[in-house]
Amino acid sequence: MAGMDEAAVRRAIGEAVDRPMVASLEPDTDFYEVGLDSLDHAQILMRIEEVHGLVVADTDFDLCRSISAIVAYGQASAGRD
């Protein structure tokens, strides 16, 4: 998970969902507040897993609804390894 910072998460989001608003997402903005849906959310987390190896448990899915939340989850997960 090395190198998974805000910019890396933003790139993964852009690769997962083709929406112009991704570039202007604020780090703490909830994905659902800007029109992304549960499928977009799942695609984002799958892309994060593919690129960075971060596996988000099903029970933690709703904890990762923003860029900053994904970064924090990744940092916490790295601390558990």
Stockholm file with secondary structure:
# STOCKHOLM 1.0

chainA/1-81         MAGMDEAAVRRAIGEAVDRPMVASLEPDTDFYEVGLDSLDHAQILMRIEEVHGLVVADTDFDLCRSISAIVAYGQASAGRD
#=GR chainA/1-81 SS CTTCSHHHHHHHHHHHCCCGGGGGCCTTCCGGGGTCCHHHHHHHHHHHHHHHCCCCCGGGGGGCCSHHHHHHHHHHHHHHC
#=GC SS_cons        CTTCSHHHHHHHHHHHCCCGGGGGCCTTCCGGGGTCCHHHHHHHHHHHHHHHCCCCCGGGGGGCCSHHHHHHHHHHHHHHC
//
